[in-house]
Amino acid sequence: MNDNAEEWCGSWLQESETLDTALRMFAAHGFSAASRACDAASIADKSGDDERSQFWLEVCRTLDRRLAKDFAQQLSR
């Protein structure tokens, strides 16, 4: 019996979606994929969609942690 199933059920799907999107972005945009994800997060933030903004921030973080950290600091200002 798998006693840690609850740990896998909650965030696994979300992590999988984030990773899938990050890989697709990298395939489409190469090294500028993180910047594109950051742009998408900015657009979502400006339109007031916090959930989507956080999703794109996670995609950016998957591709480039430093860029995501800098962008998150800008958002908090």
mmJSON file of the N, C-alpha and C atoms, coordinates in Angstrom:
{"data_MODEL":{"atom_site":{
"group_PDB":["ATOM","ATOM","ATOM","ATOM","ATOM","ATOM","ATOM","ATOM","ATOM","ATOM","ATOM","ATOM","ATOM","ATOM","ATOM","ATOM","ATOM","ATOM","ATOM","ATOM","ATOM","ATOM","ATOM","ATOM","ATOM","ATOM","ATOM","ATOM","ATOM","ATOM","ATOM","ATOM","ATOM","ATOM","ATOM","ATOM","ATOM","ATOM","ATOM","ATOM","ATOM","ATOM","ATOM","ATOM","ATOM","ATOM","ATOM","ATOM","ATOM","ATOM","ATOM","ATOM","ATOM","ATOM","ATOM","ATOM","ATOM","ATOM","ATOM","ATOM","ATOM","ATOM","ATOM","ATOM","ATOM","ATOM","ATOM","ATOM","ATOM","ATOM","ATOM","ATOM","ATOM","ATOM","ATOM","ATOM","ATOM","ATOM","ATOM","ATOM","ATOM","ATOM","ATOM","ATOM","ATOM","ATOM","ATOM","ATOM","ATOM","ATOM","ATOM","ATOM","ATOM","ATOM","ATOM","ATOM","ATOM","ATOM","ATOM","ATOM","ATOM","ATOM","ATOM","ATOM","ATOM","ATOM","ATOM","ATOM","ATOM","ATOM","ATOM","ATOM","ATOM","ATOM","ATOM","ATOM","ATOM","ATOM","ATOM","ATOM","ATOM","ATOM","ATOM","ATOM","ATOM","ATOM","ATOM","ATOM","ATOM","ATOM","ATOM","ATOM","ATOM","ATOM","ATOM","ATOM","ATOM","ATOM","ATOM","ATOM","ATOM","ATOM","ATOM","ATOM","ATOM","ATOM","ATOM","ATOM","ATOM","ATOM","ATOM","ATOM","ATOM","ATOM","ATOM","ATOM","ATOM","ATOM","ATOM","ATOM","ATOM","ATOM","ATOM","ATOM","ATOM","ATOM","ATOM","ATOM","ATOM","ATOM","ATOM","ATOM","ATOM","ATOM","ATOM","ATOM","ATOM","ATOM","ATOM","ATOM","ATOM","ATOM","ATOM","ATOM","ATOM","ATOM","ATOM","ATOM","ATOM","ATOM","ATOM","ATOM","ATOM","ATOM","ATOM","ATOM","ATOM","ATOM","ATOM","ATOM","ATOM","ATOM","ATOM","ATOM","ATOM","ATOM","ATOM","ATOM","ATOM","ATOM","ATOM","ATOM","ATOM","ATOM","ATOM","ATOM","ATOM","ATOM","ATOM","ATOM","ATOM","ATOM","ATOM","ATOM","ATOM","ATOM","ATOM","ATOM","ATOM","ATOM","ATOM"],
"id":[1,2,3,4,5,6,7,8,9,10,11,12,13,14,15,16,17,18,19,20,21,22,23,24,25,26,27,28,29,30,31,32,33,34,35,36,37,38,39,40,41,42,43,44,45,46,47,48,49,50,51,52,53,54,55,56,57,58,59,60,61,62,63,64,65,66,67,68,69,70,71,72,73,74,75,76,77,78,79,80,81,82,83,84,85,86,87,88,89,90,91,92,93,94,95,96,97,98,99,100,101,102,103,104,105,106,107,108,109,110,111,112,113,114,115,116,117,118,119,120,121,122,123,124,125,126,127,128,129,130,131,132,133,134,135,136,137,138,139,140,141,142,143,144,145,146,147,148,149,150,151,152,153,154,155,156,157,158,159,160,161,162,163,164,165,166,167,168,169,170,171,172,173,174,175,176,177,178,179,180,181,182,183,184,185,186,187,188,189,190,191,192,193,194,195,196,197,198,199,200,201,202,203,204,205,206,207,208,209,210,211,212,213,214,215,216,217,218,219,220,221,222,223,224,225,226,227,228,229,230,231],
"type_symbol":["N","C","C","N","C","C","N","C","C","N","C","C","N","C","C","N","C","C","N","C","C","N","C","C","N","C","C","N","C","C","N","C","C","N","C","C","N","C","C","N","C","C","N","C","C","N","C","C","N","C","C","N","C","C","N","C","C","N","C","C","N","C","C","N","C","C","N","C","C","N","C","C","N","C","C","N","C","C","N","C","C","N","C","C","N","C","C","N","C","C","N","C","C","N","C","C","N","C","C","N","C","C","N","C","C","N","C","C","N","C","C","N","C","C","N","C","C","N","C","C","N","C","C","N","C","C","N","C","C","N","C","C","N","C","C","N","C","C","N","C","C","N","C","C","N","C","C","N","C","C","N","C","C","N","C","C","N","C","C","N","C","C","N","C","C","N","C","C","N","C","C","N","C","C","N","C","C","N","C","C","N","C","C","N","C","C","N","C","C","N","C","C","N","C","C","N","C","C","N","C","C","N","C","C","N","C","C","N","C","C","N","C","C","N","C","C","N","C","C","N","C","C","N","C","C","N","C","C","N","C","C"],
"label_atom_id":["N","CA","C","N","CA","C","N","CA","C","N","CA","C","N","CA","C","N","CA","C","N","CA","C","N","CA","C","N","CA","C","N","CA","C","N","CA","C","N","CA","C","N","CA","C","N","CA","C","N","CA","C","N","CA","C","N","CA","C","N","CA","C","N","CA","C","N","CA","C","N","CA","C","N","CA","C","N","CA","C","N","CA","C","N","CA","C","N","CA","C","N","CA","C","N","CA","C","N","CA","C","N","CA","C","N","CA","C","N","CA","C","N","CA","C","N","CA","C","N","CA","C","N","CA","C","N","CA","C","N","CA","C","N","CA","C","N","CA","C","N","CA","C","N","CA","C","N","CA","C","N","CA","C","N","CA","C","N","CA","C","N","CA","C","N","CA","C","N","CA","C","N","CA","C","N","CA","C","N","CA","C","N","CA","C","N","CA","C","N","CA","C","N","CA","C","N","CA","C","N","CA","C","N","CA","C","N","CA","C","N","CA","C","N","CA","C","N","CA","C","N","CA","C","N","CA","C","N","CA","C","N","CA","C","N","CA","C","N","CA","C","N","CA","C","N","CA","C","N","CA","C","N","CA","C","N","CA","C","N","CA","C","N","CA","C","N","CA","C"],
"label_alt_id":[null,null,null,null,null,null,null,null,null,null,null,null,null,null,null,null,null,null,null,null,null,null,null,null,null,null,null,null,null,null,null,null,null,null,null,null,null,null,null,null,null,null,null,null,null,null,null,null,null,null,null,null,null,null,null,null,null,null,null,null,null,null,null,null,null,null,null,null,null,null,null,null,null,null,null,null,null,null,null,null,null,null,null,null,null,null,null,null,null,null,null,null,null,null,null,null,null,null,null,null,null,null,null,null,null,null,null,null,null,null,null,null,null,null,null,null,null,null,null,null,null,null,null,null,null,null,null,null,null,null,null,null,null,null,null,null,null,null,null,null,null,null,null,null,null,null,null,null,null,null,null,null,null,null,null,null,null,null,null,null,null,null,null,null,null,null,null,null,null,null,null,null,null,null,null,null,null,null,null,null,null,null,null,null,null,null,null,null,null,null,null,null,null,null,null,null,null,null,null,null,null,null,null,null,null,null,null,null,null,null,null,null,null,null,null,null,null,null,null,null,null,null,null,null,null,null,null,null,null,null,null],
"label_comp_id":["MET","MET","MET","ASN","ASN","ASN","ASP","ASP","ASP","ASN","ASN","ASN","ALA","ALA","ALA","GLU","GLU","GLU","GLU","GLU","GLU","TRP","TRP","TRP","CYS","CYS","CYS","GLY","GLY","GLY","SER","SER","SER","TRP","TRP","TRP","LEU","LEU","LEU","GLN","GLN","GLN","GLU","GLU","GLU","SER","SER","SER","GLU","GLU","GLU","THR","THR","THR","LEU","LEU","LEU","ASP","ASP","ASP","THR","THR","THR","ALA","ALA","ALA","LEU","LEU","LEU","ARG","ARG","ARG","MET","MET","MET","PHE","PHE","PHE","ALA","ALA","ALA","ALA","ALA","ALA","HIS","HIS","HIS","GLY","GLY","GLY","PHE","PHE","PHE","SER","SER","SER","ALA","ALA","ALA","ALA","ALA","ALA","SER","SER","SER","ARG","ARG","ARG","ALA","ALA","ALA","CYS","CYS","CYS","ASP","ASP","ASP","ALA","ALA","ALA","ALA","ALA","ALA","SER","SER","SER","ILE","ILE","ILE","ALA","ALA","ALA","ASP","ASP","ASP","LYS","LYS","LYS","SER","SER","SER","GLY","GLY","GLY","ASP","ASP","ASP","ASP","ASP","ASP","GLU","GLU","GLU","ARG","ARG","ARG","SER","SER","SER","GLN","GLN","GLN","PHE","PHE","PHE","TRP","TRP","TRP","LEU","LEU","LEU","GLU","GLU","GLU","VAL","VAL","VAL","CYS","CYS","CYS","ARG","ARG","ARG","THR","THR","THR","LEU","LEU","LEU","ASP","ASP","ASP","ARG","ARG","ARG","ARG","ARG","ARG","LEU","LEU","LEU","ALA","ALA","ALA","LYS","LYS","LYS","ASP","ASP","ASP","PHE","PHE","PHE","ALA","ALA","ALA","GLN","GLN","GLN","GLN","GLN","GLN","LEU","LEU","LEU","SER","SER","SER","ARG","ARG","ARG"],
"label_asym_id":["A","A","A","A","A","A","A","A","A","A","A","A","A","A","A","A","A","A","A","A","A","A","A","A","A","A","A","A","A","A","A","A","A","A","A","A","A","A","A","A","A","A","A","A","A","A","A","A","A","A","A","A","A","A","A","A","A","A","A","A","A","A","A","A","A","A","A","A","A","A","A","A","A","A","A","A","A","A","A","A","A","A","A","A","A","A","A","A","A","A","A","A","A","A","A","A","A","A","A","A","A","A","A","A","A","A","A","A","A","A","A","A","A","A","A","A","A","A","A","A","A","A","A","A","A","A","A","A","A","A","A","A","A","A","A","A","A","A","A","A","A","A","A","A","A","A","A","A","A","A","A","A","A","A","A","A","A","A","A","A","A","A","A","A","A","A","A","A","A","A","A","A","A","A","A","A","A","A","A","A","A","A","A","A","A","A","A","A","A","A","A","A","A","A","A","A","A","A","A","A","A","A","A","A","A","A","A","A","A","A","A","A","A","A","A","A","A","A","A","A","A","A","A","A","A","A","A","A","A","A","A"],
"label_entity_id":["1","1","1","1","1","1","1","1","1","1","1","1","1","1","1","1","1","1","1","1","1","1","1","1","1","1","1","1","1","1","1","1","1","1","1","1","1","1","1","1","1","1","1","1","1","1","1","1","1","1","1","1","1","1","1","1","1","1","1","1","1","1","1","1","1","1","1","1","1","1","1","1","1","1","1","1","1","1","1","1","1","1","1","1","1","1","1","1","1","1","1","1","1","1","1","1","1","1","1","1","1","1","1","1","1","1","1","1","1","1","1","1","1","1","1","1","1","1","1","1","1","1","1","1","1","1","1","1","1","1","1","1","1","1","1","1","1","1","1","1","1","1","1","1","1","1","1","1","1","1","1","1","1","1","1","1","1","1","1","1","1","1","1","1","1","1","1","1","1","1","1","1","1","1","1","1","1","1","1","1","1","1","1","1","1","1","1","1","1","1","1","1","1","1","1","1","1","1","1","1","1","1","1","1","1","1","1","1","1","1","1","1","1","1","1","1","1","1","1","1","1","1","1","1","1","1","1","1","1","1","1"],
"label_seq_id":[1,1,1,2,2,2,3,3,3,4,4,4,5,5,5,6,6,6,7,7,7,8,8,8,9,9,9,10,10,10,11,11,11,12,12,12,13,13,13,14,14,14,15,15,15,16,16,16,17,17,17,18,18,18,19,19,19,20,20,20,21,21,21,22,22,22,23,23,23,24,24,24,25,25,25,26,26,26,27,27,27,28,28,28,29,29,29,30,30,30,31,31,31,32,32,32,33,33,33,34,34,34,35,35,35,36,36,36,37,37,37,38,38,38,39,39,39,40,40,40,41,41,41,42,42,42,43,43,43,44,44,44,45,45,45,46,46,46,47,47,47,48,48,48,49,49,49,50,50,50,51,51,51,52,52,52,53,53,53,54,54,54,55,55,55,56,56,56,57,57,57,58,58,58,59,59,59,60,60,60,61,61,61,62,62,62,63,63,63,64,64,64,65,65,65,66,66,66,67,67,67,68,68,68,69,69,69,70,70,70,71,71,71,72,72,72,73,73,73,74,74,74,75,75,75,76,76,76,77,77,77],
"pdbx_PDB_ins_code":[null,null,null,null,null,null,null,null,null,null,null,null,null,null,null,null,null,null,null,null,null,null,null,null,null,null,null,null,null,null,null,null,null,null,null,null,null,null,null,null,null,null,null,null,null,null,null,null,null,null,null,null,null,null,null,null,null,null,null,null,null,null,null,null,null,null,null,null,null,null,null,null,null,null,null,null,null,null,null,null,null,null,null,null,null,null,null,null,null,null,null,null,null,null,null,null,null,null,null,null,null,null,null,null,null,null,null,null,null,null,null,null,null,null,null,null,null,null,null,null,null,null,null,null,null,null,null,null,null,null,null,null,null,null,null,null,null,null,null,null,null,null,null,null,null,null,null,null,null,null,null,null,null,null,null,null,null,null,null,null,null,null,null,null,null,null,null,null,null,null,null,null,null,null,null,null,null,null,null,null,null,null,null,null,null,null,null,null,null,null,null,null,null,null,null,null,null,null,null,null,null,null,null,null,null,null,null,null,null,null,null,null,null,null,null,null,null,null,null,null,null,null,null,null,null,null,null,null,null,null,null],
"Cartn_x":[0.833,0.0,0.882,0.503,1.252,0.736,1.519,1.056,1.362,2.021,2.286,1.5,0.422,-0.372,-0.928,-1.297,-1.839,-0.827,0.441,1.477,1.555,1.335,1.44,0.192,-0.95,-2.214,-2.413,-2.025,-2.342,-1.592,-0.277,0.484,1.09,1.039,1.658,1.098,-0.218,-0.827,-0.398,-0.379,0.035,1.499,2.367,3.781,3.967,3.194,3.284,2.873,1.819,1.36,2.404,2.997,4.026,5.233,5.693,6.847,6.536,5.363,4.963,4.955,4.377,4.33,5.733,6.581,7.955,8.719,8.55,9.24,8.726,7.419,6.852,7.334,7.403,7.906,9.358,10.164,11.566,11.694,10.856,10.891,10.521,9.577,9.104,9.997,10.559,11.256,12.721,13.204,14.61,14.965,16.111,16.608,15.789,14.898,14.048,12.736,12.585,11.339,11.032,12.03,11.796,11.311,11.888,11.46,10.021,9.669,8.291,7.312,7.706,6.855,6.692,7.757,7.703,6.764,6.823,5.915,4.457,4.203,2.846,2.372,3.277,2.928,2.597,3.352,3.114,1.765,1.447,0.166,-0.988,-0.856,-1.904,-2.055,-0.937,-0.988,-1.682,-1.358,-1.976,-3.466,-3.891,-5.325,-6.054,-5.308,-5.921,-6.126,-5.532,-5.671,-4.491,-4.628,-3.527,-3.169,-4.167,-3.906,-3.062,-3.434,-2.691,-1.306,-1.208,0.084,1.028,0.516,1.333,1.747,0.831,1.168,2.342,2.265,3.337,4.631,4.502,5.691,6.366,5.569,6.131,6.794,6.199,6.81,8.152,8.163,9.405,10.43,9.996,10.896,11.488,10.705,11.191,12.323,12.221,13.209,14.386,14.118,15.162,14.802,15.387,15.053,15.382,16.509,16.919,15.945,15.56,14.604,13.267,12.82,11.553,11.637,12.771,12.952,12.906,13.588,13.591,12.192,11.486,10.132,9.194,9.314,8.464,8.704,9.957,10.271,9.63,9.6,8.945,7.442,6.85,5.417,5.05,5.941,5.627,5.762,6.345,6.516,5.266],
"Cartn_y":[-1.172,0.0,1.242,2.189,3.427,4.408,4.643,5.512,6.989,7.312,8.716,9.191,8.537,8.89,10.298,10.742,12.087,13.146,12.896,13.847,13.983,12.901,12.905,13.459,13.262,13.613,15.11,15.875,17.291,18.105,18.105,19.011,18.347,17.042,16.357,16.835,16.957,17.393,18.81,19.679,21.056,21.122,20.39,20.377,19.828,18.807,18.212,19.222,19.974,20.985,22.086,22.503,23.537,23.064,21.867,21.319,21.135,20.62,20.424,21.753,22.768,24.089,24.668,24.498,25.0,24.316,23.026,22.303,22.731,22.93,23.398,24.814,25.652,27.01,26.981,26.118,26.021,25.491,24.538,23.997,25.069,25.908,26.931,28.172,28.567,29.846,29.743,28.549,28.39,29.119,29.789,30.436,31.66,32.134,33.261,32.786,31.486,30.934,31.493,31.625,32.149,33.592,34.363,35.746,35.809,34.927,34.875,34.488,33.551,33.142,34.309,35.047,36.22,37.273,37.454,38.389,37.954,36.657,36.138,36.367,36.204,36.457,37.925,38.794,40.224,40.605,40.058,40.335,39.851,38.65,38.111,38.959,39.423,40.262,41.589,42.199,43.475,43.342,42.161,41.954,41.502,41.346,40.999,39.512,38.681,37.229,36.682,36.726,36.311,34.842,33.988,32.559,32.277,32.896,32.687,33.309,34.448,35.09,34.19,33.575,32.655,31.425,30.946,29.804,30.149,31.296,31.676,31.995,32.492,32.713,31.379,30.356,29.022,28.447,28.682,28.24,28.951,30.247,31.011,30.476,30.187,29.665,28.315,27.516,26.225,26.418,27.464,27.729,28.571,29.531,30.461,31.022,30.456,30.861,32.315,32.781,34.153,35.156,34.935,35.817,35.811,34.635,34.539,35.268,35.144,35.827,37.341,37.834,39.274,39.763,38.986,39.376,39.373,38.376,38.296,39.492,39.946,41.128,42.371,42.457,43.588,43.588,42.406,42.304,42.739,42.47,42.784,44.275,45.016,46.47,47.225],
"Cartn_z":[0.0,0.0,0.0,-0.799,-0.893,0.143,1.196,2.275,2.031,0.93,0.63,-0.588,-0.912,-2.084,-1.996,-0.801,-0.662,-1.08,-0.806,-1.19,-2.701,-3.424,-4.871,-5.537,-4.952,-5.605,-5.739,-4.74,-4.737,-5.763,-5.721,-6.559,-7.782,-7.89,-9.014,-10.347,-10.446,-11.699,-12.043,-11.056,-11.296,-11.712,-11.035,-11.394,-12.792,-13.123,-14.447,-15.517,-15.263,-16.219,-16.37,-15.272,-15.313,-16.103,-15.825,-16.531,-18.01,-18.321,-19.71,-20.457,-19.836,-20.462,-20.629,-19.627,-19.707,-20.85,-20.98,-22.061,-23.429,-23.531,-24.804,-25.136,-24.123,-24.334,-24.798,-24.174,-24.562,-25.987,-26.35,-27.71,-28.737,-28.377,-29.313,-29.352,-28.186,-28.103,-27.717,-27.459,-27.104,-25.831,-25.84,-24.631,-24.21,-25.071,-24.678,-24.049,-23.833,-23.281,-21.897,-21.051,-19.702,-19.762,-20.653,-20.824,-21.332,-22.241,-22.752,-21.65,-20.81,-19.688,-18.711,-18.505,-17.631,-18.23,-19.532,-20.208,-20.021,-20.143,-19.961,-18.525,-17.564,-16.16,-15.945,-16.588,-16.472,-17.075,-18.232,-18.877,-18.001,-17.461,-16.587,-15.331,-14.789,-13.594,-13.879,-15.002,-15.367,-15.634,-16.065,-16.307,-15.045,-13.944,-12.661,-12.431,-13.267,-13.136,-12.332,-11.006,-10.126,-10.297,-10.467,-10.603,-11.851,-12.961,-14.207,-14.116,-13.461,-13.274,-12.489,-11.431,-10.631,-11.438,-12.29,-13.133,-14.048,-14.712,-15.626,-14.873,-13.661,-12.845,-12.516,-12.238,-11.979,-13.231,-14.391,-15.653,-15.827,-15.587,-15.675,-14.685,-13.456,-12.428,-12.84,-13.527,-14.008,-15.017,-15.804,-16.851,-16.369,-15.487,-15.053,-13.672,-12.645,-11.275,-10.985,-11.483,-11.199,-11.826,-13.065,-13.723,-12.98,-12.572,-11.834,-10.497,-9.822,-8.539,-8.728,-9.74,-10.017,-10.374,-11.181,-11.569,-10.368,-9.502,-8.314,-7.395,-7.316,-6.512,-7.11,-8.45,-9.112,-8.828,-8.832,-8.582,-7.168,-6.221,-4.833,-4.523,-5.423,-5.197,-5.49],
"occupancy":[1.0,1.0,1.0,1.0,1.0,1.0,1.0,1.0,1.0,1.0,1.0,1.0,1.0,1.0,1.0,1.0,1.0,1.0,1.0,1.0,1.0,1.0,1.0,1.0,1.0,1.0,1.0,1.0,1.0,1.0,1.0,1.0,1.0,1.0,1.0,1.0,1.0,1.0,1.0,1.0,1.0,1.0,1.0,1.0,1.0,1.0,1.0,1.0,1.0,1.0,1.0,1.0,1.0,1.0,1.0,1.0,1.0,1.0,1.0,1.0,1.0,1.0,1.0,1.0,1.0,1.0,1.0,1.0,1.0,1.0,1.0,1.0,1.0,1.0,1.0,1.0,1.0,1.0,1.0,1.0,1.0,1.0,1.0,1.0,1.0,1.0,1.0,1.0,1.0,1.0,1.0,1.0,1.0,1.0,1.0,1.0,1.0,1.0,1.0,1.0,1.0,1.0,1.0,1.0,1.0,1.0,1.0,1.0,1.0,1.0,1.0,1.0,1.0,1.0,1.0,1.0,1.0,1.0,1.0,1.0,1.0,1.0,1.0,1.0,1.0,1.0,1.0,1.0,1.0,1.0,1.0,1.0,1.0,1.0,1.0,1.0,1.0,1.0,1.0,1.0,1.0,1.0,1.0,1.0,1.0,1.0,1.0,1.0,1.0,1.0,1.0,1.0,1.0,1.0,1.0,1.0,1.0,1.0,1.0,1.0,1.0,1.0,1.0,1.0,1.0,1.0,1.0,1.0,1.0,1.0,1.0,1.0,1.0,1.0,1.0,1.0,1.0,1.0,1.0,1.0,1.0,1.0,1.0,1.0,1.0,1.0,1.0,1.0,1.0,1.0,1.0,1.0,1.0,1.0,1.0,1.0,1.0,1.0,1.0,1.0,1.0,1.0,1.0,1.0,1.0,1.0,1.0,1.0,1.0,1.0,1.0,1.0,1.0,1.0,1.0,1.0,1.0,1.0,1.0,1.0,1.0,1.0,1.0,1.0,1.0,1.0,1.0,1.0,1.0,1.0,1.0],
"B_iso_or_equiv":[0.0,0.0,0.0,0.0,0.0,0.0,0.0,0.0,0.0,0.0,0.0,0.0,0.0,0.0,0.0,0.0,0.0,0.0,0.0,0.0,0.0,0.0,0.0,0.0,0.0,0.0,0.0,0.0,0.0,0.0,0.0,0.0,0.0,0.0,0.0,0.0,0.0,0.0,0.0,0.0,0.0,0.0,0.0,0.0,0.0,0.0,0.0,0.0,0.0,0.0,0.0,0.0,0.0,0.0,0.0,0.0,0.0,0.0,0.0,0.0,0.0,0.0,0.0,0.0,0.0,0.0,0.0,0.0,0.0,0.0,0.0,0.0,0.0,0.0,0.0,0.0,0.0,0.0,0.0,0.0,0.0,0.0,0.0,0.0,0.0,0.0,0.0,0.0,0.0,0.0,0.0,0.0,0.0,0.0,0.0,0.0,0.0,0.0,0.0,0.0,0.0,0.0,0.0,0.0,0.0,0.0,0.0,0.0,0.0,0.0,0.0,0.0,0.0,0.0,0.0,0.0,0.0,0.0,0.0,0.0,0.0,0.0,0.0,0.0,0.0,0.0,0.0,0.0,0.0,0.0,0.0,0.0,0.0,0.0,0.0,0.0,0.0,0.0,0.0,0.0,0.0,0.0,0.0,0.0,0.0,0.0,0.0,0.0,0.0,0.0,0.0,0.0,0.0,0.0,0.0,0.0,0.0,0.0,0.0,0.0,0.0,0.0,0.0,0.0,0.0,0.0,0.0,0.0,0.0,0.0,0.0,0.0,0.0,0.0,0.0,0.0,0.0,0.0,0.0,0.0,0.0,0.0,0.0,0.0,0.0,0.0,0.0,0.0,0.0,0.0,0.0,0.0,0.0,0.0,0.0,0.0,0.0,0.0,0.0,0.0,0.0,0.0,0.0,0.0,0.0,0.0,0.0,0.0,0.0,0.0,0.0,0.0,0.0,0.0,0.0,0.0,0.0,0.0,0.0,0.0,0.0,0.0,0.0,0.0,0.0,0.0,0.0,0.0,0.0,0.0,0.0],
"pdbx_formal_charge":[null,null,null,null,null,null,null,null,null,null,null,null,null,null,null,null,null,null,null,null,null,null,null,null,null,null,null,null,null,null,null,null,null,null,null,null,null,null,null,null,null,null,null,null,null,null,null,null,null,null,null,null,null,null,null,null,null,null,null,null,null,null,null,null,null,null,null,null,null,null,null,null,null,null,null,null,null,null,null,null,null,null,null,null,null,null,null,null,null,null,null,null,null,null,null,null,null,null,null,null,null,null,null,null,null,null,null,null,null,null,null,null,null,null,null,null,null,null,null,null,null,null,null,null,null,null,null,null,null,null,null,null,null,null,null,null,null,null,null,null,null,null,null,null,null,null,null,null,null,null,null,null,null,null,null,null,null,null,null,null,null,null,null,null,null,null,null,null,null,null,null,null,null,null,null,null,null,null,null,null,null,null,null,null,null,null,null,null,null,null,null,null,null,null,null,null,null,null,null,null,null,null,null,null,null,null,null,null,null,null,null,null,null,null,null,null,null,null,null,null,null,null,null,null,null,null,null,null,null,null,null],
"auth_seq_id":[1,1,1,2,2,2,3,3,3,4,4,4,5,5,5,6,6,6,7,7,7,8,8,8,9,9,9,10,10,10,11,11,11,12,12,12,13,13,13,14,14,14,15,15,15,16,16,16,17,17,17,18,18,18,19,19,19,20,20,20,21,21,21,22,22,22,23,23,23,24,24,24,25,25,25,26,26,26,27,27,27,28,28,28,29,29,29,30,30,30,31,31,31,32,32,32,33,33,33,34,34,34,35,35,35,36,36,36,37,37,37,38,38,38,39,39,39,40,40,40,41,41,41,42,42,42,43,43,43,44,44,44,45,45,45,46,46,46,47,47,47,48,48,48,49,49,49,50,50,50,51,51,51,52,52,52,53,53,53,54,54,54,55,55,55,56,56,56,57,57,57,58,58,58,59,59,59,60,60,60,61,61,61,62,62,62,63,63,63,64,64,64,65,65,65,66,66,66,67,67,67,68,68,68,69,69,69,70,70,70,71,71,71,72,72,72,73,73,73,74,74,74,75,75,75,76,76,76,77,77,77],
"auth_comp_id":["MET","MET","MET","ASN","ASN","ASN","ASP","ASP","ASP","ASN","ASN","ASN","ALA","ALA","ALA","GLU","GLU","GLU","GLU","GLU","GLU","TRP","TRP","TRP","CYS","CYS","CYS","GLY","GLY","GLY","SER","SER","SER","TRP","TRP","TRP","LEU","LEU","LEU","GLN","GLN","GLN","GLU","GLU","GLU","SER","SER","SER","GLU","GLU","GLU","THR","THR","THR","LEU","LEU","LEU","ASP","ASP","ASP","THR","THR","THR","ALA","ALA","ALA","LEU","LEU","LEU","ARG","ARG","ARG","MET","MET","MET","PHE","PHE","PHE","ALA","ALA","ALA","ALA","ALA","ALA","HIS","HIS","HIS","GLY","GLY","GLY","PHE","PHE","PHE","SER","SER","SER","ALA","ALA","ALA","ALA","ALA","ALA","SER","SER","SER","ARG","ARG","ARG","ALA","ALA","ALA","CYS","CYS","CYS","ASP","ASP","ASP","ALA","ALA","ALA","ALA","ALA","ALA","SER","SER","SER","ILE","ILE","ILE","ALA","ALA","ALA","ASP","ASP","ASP","LYS","LYS","LYS","SER","SER","SER","GLY","GLY","GLY","ASP","ASP","ASP","ASP","ASP","ASP","GLU","GLU","GLU","ARG","ARG","ARG","SER","SER","SER","GLN","GLN","GLN","PHE","PHE","PHE","TRP","TRP","TRP","LEU","LEU","LEU","GLU","GLU","GLU","VAL","VAL","VAL","CYS","CYS","CYS","ARG","ARG","ARG","THR","THR","THR","LEU","LEU","LEU","ASP","ASP","ASP","ARG","ARG","ARG","ARG","ARG","ARG","LEU","LEU","LEU","ALA","ALA","ALA","LYS","LYS","LYS","ASP","ASP","ASP","PHE","PHE","PHE","ALA","ALA","ALA","GLN","GLN","GLN","GLN","GLN","GLN","LEU","LEU","LEU","SER","SER","SER","ARG","ARG","ARG"],
"auth_asym_id":["A","A","A","A","A","A","A","A","A","A","A","A","A","A","A","A","A","A","A","A","A","A","A","A","A","A","A","A","A","A","A","A","A","A","A","A","A","A","A","A","A","A","A","A","A","A","A","A","A","A","A","A","A","A","A","A","A","A","A","A","A","A","A","A","A","A","A","A","A","A","A","A","A","A","A","A","A","A","A","A","A","A","A","A","A","A","A","A","A","A","A","A","A","A","A","A","A","A","A","A","A","A","A","A","A","A","A","A","A","A","A","A","A","A","A","A","A","A","A","A","A","A","A","A","A","A","A","A","A","A","A","A","A","A","A","A","A","A","A","A","A","A","A","A","A","A","A","A","A","A","A","A","A","A","A","A","A","A","A","A","A","A","A","A","A","A","A","A","A","A","A","A","A","A","A","A","A","A","A","A","A","A","A","A","A","A","A","A","A","A","A","A","A","A","A","A","A","A","A","A","A","A","A","A","A","A","A","A","A","A","A","A","A","A","A","A","A","A","A","A","A","A","A","A","A","A","A","A","A","A","A"],
"auth_atom_id":["N","CA","C","N","CA","C","N","CA","C","N","CA","C","N","CA","C","N","CA","C","N","CA","C","N","CA","C","N","CA","C","N","CA","C","N","CA","C","N","CA","C","N","CA","C","N","CA","C","N","CA","C","N","CA","C","N","CA","C","N","CA","C","N","CA","C","N","CA","C","N","CA","C","N","CA","C","N","CA","C","N","CA","C","N","CA","C","N","CA","C","N","CA","C","N","CA","C","N","CA","C","N","CA","C","N","CA","C","N","CA","C","N","CA","C","N","CA","C","N","CA","C","N","CA","C","N","CA","C","N","CA","C","N","CA","C","N","CA","C","N","CA","C","N","CA","C","N","CA","C","N","CA","C","N","CA","C","N","CA","C","N","CA","C","N","CA","C","N","CA","C","N","CA","C","N","CA","C","N","CA","C","N","CA","C","N","CA","C","N","CA","C","N","CA","C","N","CA","C","N","CA","C","N","CA","C","N","CA","C","N","CA","C","N","CA","C","N","CA","C","N","CA","C","N","CA","C","N","CA","C","N","CA","C","N","CA","C","N","CA","C","N","CA","C","N","CA","C","N","CA","C","N","CA","C","N","CA","C","N","CA","C","N","CA","C","N","CA","C"],
"pdbx_PDB_model_num":[1,1,1,1,1,1,1,1,1,1,1,1,1,1,1,1,1,1,1,1,1,1,1,1,1,1,1,1,1,1,1,1,1,1,1,1,1,1,1,1,1,1,1,1,1,1,1,1,1,1,1,1,1,1,1,1,1,1,1,1,1,1,1,1,1,1,1,1,1,1,1,1,1,1,1,1,1,1,1,1,1,1,1,1,1,1,1,1,1,1,1,1,1,1,1,1,1,1,1,1,1,1,1,1,1,1,1,1,1,1,1,1,1,1,1,1,1,1,1,1,1,1,1,1,1,1,1,1,1,1,1,1,1,1,1,1,1,1,1,1,1,1,1,1,1,1,1,1,1,1,1,1,1,1,1,1,1,1,1,1,1,1,1,1,1,1,1,1,1,1,1,1,1,1,1,1,1,1,1,1,1,1,1,1,1,1,1,1,1,1,1,1,1,1,1,1,1,1,1,1,1,1,1,1,1,1,1,1,1,1,1,1,1,1,1,1,1,1,1,1,1,1,1,1,1,1,1,1,1,1,1]
}}}
